[in-house]
Amino acid sequence: MRIGPNQPRSAWGRPPMEPRKDAMIAKRRNLALILVLVALAWLPQATPAAAAKLSGNVHLFYYPWYGTPAGTGEWRHWQQGGHTPPDDIGADLHPALGAYDSGDARVLAQHMKWVARTGAGVIVYSWWGQGGFEDGLARRVMDAAAARGVKVAWHLEPYAGRTAASTVDDIRYLHREYGSHPAFANIFYVFWSLQIADWSALDAVNQDNVILAQTTDTTKIAHFGGMYTYDGIAGATAPGWRQAGEYAKANGLIWAPSVAPGYIDDRAVPGNTTPTVTRDGGAAYDRQWNNALDPAIGGSPTWISVTSFNEWHEGSVIEPADGTPPAGHGYQTFQGAYGKRGKAAETAYLDRTRHWVQKFESVR
C-alpha cells in the first residue's frame, strides 16, 4: 500500500383570513412539513431488513483519498507514478466511474450501493491522522454507508510520528468525533503494527474496542485483540494462517485474514519489483477465499477482510473497472472474469464476493 448559508425566508402579502381558517391552514402546513421531514429522515436510511442481510463478518478495505480539481480542488492520488489524469492514472485498471473524487456524494452513494451488493456489512476506512484529508471526509462517507446499512471500521495508517500513545489518542478522538454516528464501528485495524515494538499503551483502550495487529506472528500481538494480514499477495499461499487462526481461537482473539482478487502496481510504482498476482479470470480470488475457509490452511477465521474495495494503485480492487478504458495506456480489464463479458464483467468481483460472503456465513 503506497503511498452556502441559509437564506432568510422572504415576506409575502396575503389578504386577512378568519382566525379559524388561518389556524387550520397553518395546522395542515405543519402536518405536511412533519411528513416531509419524516420522509427525508427515513429515505436515506437502510431498512432493518436490508441491513440484516449484510454480513458483519466480512470487511472491505476502503480508500477515501482520491480527489479531482472539480471536487477537492486538485488531483489527489490519481497522478501517482507521474501520470496525468483523468485518462492517464496511476493504476493498471481504470474505474468504471472514471477518475473520481472521494468526496462526491454521487460517487459515495454508488460505492455503498456496490458494497451492499457484495453482502459485506463493513468497510475499513483508510485513516491517516487527526485533521487529515481522509479525516475531513469521514462523516460524509459514514453518512453514505449508513444509508445502506453498512458499518465503518478504521484502518489506522502509519502517518509520520505515529506511536502507541498517539494511536490511543487517535482511537479516543475517533470515538469523540464519530462514535455517535449510526455507521460507527469500534474496530481498529493497525497497519504496519510491527513498526512499533511496545504497544502496552493500548491497554487503556483495548477493553472497549477490537484492535487488530497486522501480522501472523503471535509473539507480536500482546495488547491487541487479534490479527489480520492485509497483504494481497500472501493469500495465494496463506503462510502462517493456520497457526495464527488456531492461536486466536485458543486465546479468545479475532483472526481476520485478508483475501485479494489480484495485485499489480506497475503504473503506480514504475520500476517496482513487487510480484504481480494475476487474476486468472477470477481463479486467484477463489484460491484465496478457499485458503481462508479451509480450516487446515486458513485457521478458521473469525472475520474475513478483503483487500480491497478500491485500492486502485495496487490493482487489488473489486470496485467495477471500466470494460472499455481510455486507449493507449495499457489498462487491464475484468473481461472474462467468471465467464462474464461486456458490462456484466465490470461487476463480476462484486457478485463473486457475495458468493463467498454467503458461503462463509454458511460455514461459520
N, C-alpha and C positions, 0 to 999 in steps of 0.2 A: 504494500500500500504506500504510495507516494510521499507523494509528497504532501380632506380640507375642512375647514372649520364649519360648524353648524350655522346655518343662516337663520336669522330671526324670521318668524312667520309674519308675512305682510298683512296689514289690516285690510279688511274689505267691508263694504257697506251692505246693509240689508234692511228692509223695512221692519218696523216693530212687529212682534208677534204676541199672541196671548201667552202668558206665563206657562200655562199647562202644555200648550203645543210646543213651546220653546223647550221646555224641560223634557218632553217626550222625544223630540228630535235629538237633543243632547244625549239622552239615555241610549238611543239607538246608535248614535255615533260612537259612544263609549263602548257599547257592546261590540260594534263592528271592529273597533280598534283592538279590543281584547282578543277577538277571534283571530285577527291578523297576527297579533303578537304571539299568540299560542301556536299558530301555524308556522310562523317563522322560527319559533323555538324548536319545533319538532321536525320540520322538514330536513334540516341538515343532519340530524342525528340518526344513527343506525337503529333499527328496531331491535329489541332484545333478542328476537328470534334470529335475525340476521347475524348479530354479534355472536350468538351462541354457536353458530355454525363454524366460526373461526377457531383455529387451534392456538391455545396459549402456549403450546409446547414446541412450536416451530417459529423461529425468529429470523428475520431477513435483515442483513446489514444494509443500512440506508445512508446515502451521501447527499447532504444538502448544500454542497459547496460550489455549485455551478452558478455563473452569472452572465448576464448579457448587457450591452450598453443600454438597451431599451428598458431593462428591468432594474438591475442593481447599479447601473451606470458605467459598467466596464465588463469586458470579458473576464471571467474567472474560470480557471481550470481547463476550459476547452482548448486553450492555446498551449497547454503543456507540451514540451518537446519541440518548441519553436514553430508551432502551427498557426494558421491564420483562419479562425472561424469566420462564418458559420459552416462552410462546406468542408474546410480543411481543419480537422480537430485532432487532439492528442489521444486517439483511440483507434483500435483496429476494427471496430464496429461503429456504426452511426445510428444514433437514436431514431426511432420512428417519429418522435416528437421534434426532431431536429436538435440543434444546439440550444437547449432551453435554459431558462432562469429558474433556480430553485425556489425563488420567492413568488413565482407566478401562480396565482390562485387556480387557474385552469390546469396548469401542469400538476399541481398538488392534488387537485380533485381526481385527475386521471390516474395519477400514481396510486392513490389509495383505492381507487376502483380496481386497478390491476392487482394490488396487494391482496384485496379481499378475494379476487378471483382465484388466487393461489390456495386459499384456505388457511394461510398463515395469519395468526392474530396479533403478531408483534413485529414491529420494526425496531432495529437497533441503530439509534441516531448517532452519526459521527459528530462528536462534540470536541472542540479544540480550546476550551477555556472560557472563563467568565468574560463577557463583553465582546467576544469574538464574532466574526461574521456568522458562523453557524448558530451561536447562541442567540443572535439577533433574529434568526428565522425560526427558532424552535417553536414558539407559540403558534405561528402560522401553520407549521407542519402538524402540530398537535391538533389544531382545530380541524384540519382536513382528515387526520386519522380518526378522530372521534366521530366524524360524520359517517364513517364506515365501520365503526366498532373496533378499530384497530388500536392497540396499545403501543406506547412509545417507551422503549428501554434506552439505555445510554451506552455509547461506545466512547469511553474516556481515552482520548488520543494523547500521544506524548508531546505536548507543547513544550517549548523551551522553559527550563526551570522547574518542571514538574517534580514533586517529591511526594512521599507518602502523606506528609502533613497537608500539602496543598490539595491532594486528592480527597482527603477527608473534608476539607473546606469546600471543595467543589461539590461533593455529594450533598453537603448541608445546603449549599447555595441552590442546587437544583431542586431540592425539596422546598425551599422557601419560595423560589420563583415559580415553580410549575407543579408542586405537589398536590395542589387542589384541583388541577385540571383533570377532567374525566379520562384523558388518554394516558396520564402519567403512570409509569410502572417503576417500582423501586428496584430495578435490576440494572446492574452496572458491570459492563464488560471492560476490563482494563487492558488496553493494547500495549504490547511491549512491557509487560509487567516485570520481566526478568531484568530490565534496566535498573531496577531498584532492588537492593538486597534485603533491606529491612522494612517490612510492611506492618510492623506492630501497631502503628498509628491507626490502622483500620479497626482495631478493637473498639474504638469509640463509636463506630457506626455500623459494624457488621451484624449486630443483633437485629436491626430493623430493615436490613437490605440484603439482597443477594448480590455479592461482589465476586466476579469470576476472574481468575488469572489466566493469561494466555500461555498455556504450557500443557505438556503431558507429564512433566517431571513432578512427581508427587512430593518431592523434597523441597519444592519451591512454592508451596501453596499455603504455608502457615498464615493464619489470619484471613484467608479467603474462604468463600463459601462454595468454591468449586472451580472448574476448569473449562476452557474452550480452546480451540486451535486456530481459528480464522484462516490459516494457510489454505489457499485454493489449489495448491499443488499436492500437498501431503495426503489429502483424502484419497488419492488414487491407490495408495498403498497402506494408508492408515497406521503409520508407525507409532507404537506405544498406546494405541487407542484401547485395546482390551484391558491392559494393566491399569490405565487411568480410570476406565469405567468401573472396573472391579474395586479399585481403591475408593472411588467416590461412593459406590453403593455400600461398602462396608463401613464407611465413616459418616454416612448421612450427608454427603455433599452432592452438588449438582455436577453432572457431566454433560457438556453441550458441544460435542464435536461439530466441526464445520464442513459442509459439503459444497462443492462448486461445480458449475457446468463446464468450466474450462478456464484457461489462463493464457493471455497473450498481451504483452505490453510493449511491443516493438516500436509503435509510433509514439507512444508517450515517453519512452526512455530509449532514444536512439543509441544503438551500440551496446545495449544491455546483453548480459549473458544468462539471464534468468530462463530456466526451462519453460517451454511452451507446453500447455496441456490442450491438445486439440479436442474439439467437441465430439468428433466422430458421429455426427448426426444425432447426438443425444446419448450415445453409449457411455461417454465419460461421466456424465451426470448420474446416470443409472448406476454405474460402477461405484461411485462414491456413496450414493444412498444405500446401495446393497451392503457395502462395507460397514456403514454406520448401523444398519439394522440387524446385521448378523452378530449375535452375542459373542461368537468365537473370534470376531475381528473388531467389532465396534464397542464391545464392553457394555451393551445395554444402556444407551443414553437416556438421561432424564429429559433433555431437550435436544433438538437438532437446530443448529444455526446454519444459515445459508449465506455463502459468500459468492455473490451478493445480489441485491436487487439492482443496484445501479452504479457500481464502481467501474465506470467506462474505461479508465486508464489501463486497468488490468484485464479487461476483456472477460470479466467473470460475471457479467450481467445476466439476469433473467428478464429484466425490463425489455419490452419489444424493441428489436433492432430493425432499421429500415431495410426492406427487401430489395429496394432499388436505390441504393445510396448514391450520393454525388460521384460522378465518374472521374477517373483519373487519379484517385488517391489509394487504390488498392484495398478498399474496405472488404471485409468478410461479411457474410450474412448468415441468417439461420435457415436458409433454403435447404430443404431436405431433412431438417430435424424431425425425427419421429415420423418420417414419410410425408411431411407436410410441405406444400409449395404455395407460392404467392403470399397473399395477406395472411393466410392461416399459419404460415411458418413463422411470422413475426411474433405471434403469441404462443408458440409451441412450448417454450420453457415455463410460462405461467401455468399452462394446463398440465404439464408434466409434474410441476411442483405440487399441484393439487392432488394428483395421483399418489405421490409419495407421502404427502401430508395425511391423506386418508389411510394409507397403508400403515404408517407409523402409529396413528391413533388406534388402529385395529389390533396392534400387537403390543401396545404398552401394558 
